[in-house]
Amino acid sequence: MAEKKTNQQTSTEVSHGNATHEKSFPPLDPSTFAPQLVWLAITFVTLYIIMARVALPRISTVLEERRDRIASDLDQAEQLKQQTEQAIAAYEEALTQARNKAIGIAQETRDALTGEVEAEKLEVEKQIAEKTIEAEKRIQDAKTAALTHVNEVAGDVAQSIVQELIGGKLTSAEVNQAVSRALAS
């Protein structure tokens, strides 16, 4: 038995030793190129069929859905843009109407206040005119009264002066006649 083990070991070693020296890396071994090309063609065709029948339709479906969603979003954005523009136009119109209305109200108020001011001005001018007429009448009355009394006062003063200076006594008629001549000249 010992001999058999030795022969087996040697044969194993020999064949193992020959394999390591004769064999090369399988993809680079020229003797395996033809089967590798056949398997490459079979694998390529299989992957191409799987891609063409399964993956590409799914990808095209996803792309189509995405394109539809984008188109829908763009349409919705356009509608929202138009609504926004309409809202802005309506807002500007309302703002213009409000401004015009405010200008009209301001003008009406200004006209009403101007009318009230004019009415009050006329009333005040009327009151001032009445008071002026009244004051002129009082002044005229006071002037007339003063002029009436001036003659009397002037006569009394002249009589007192004559009496003090001359020591004589004049009659009231003489003094009034002398004062009237002096005032007339």
QUIRA-V333479 format. One line per field, one symbol per residue. ss: DSSP state (a for helix, b for strand, c for the rest). burial: # if it has 16 or more other ideal C-beta (glycine too) atoms within 10 Angstrom, else .. Layout:
ss: ???
burial: ???
//
This chain:
ss: caaaaaaaaaaaaaaaaaaaaacccaaacaaaaaaaaaaaaaaaaaaaaaaaaaaaaaaaaaaaaaaaaaaaaaaaaaaaaaaaaaaaaaaaaaaaaaaaaaaaaaaaaaaaaaaaaaaaaaaaaaaaaaaaaaaaaaaaaaaaaaaaaaaaaaaaaaaaaaaaaccccccaaaaaaaaaaaaac
burial: .........................................................................................................................................................##..##..#.......#....##.##......
//
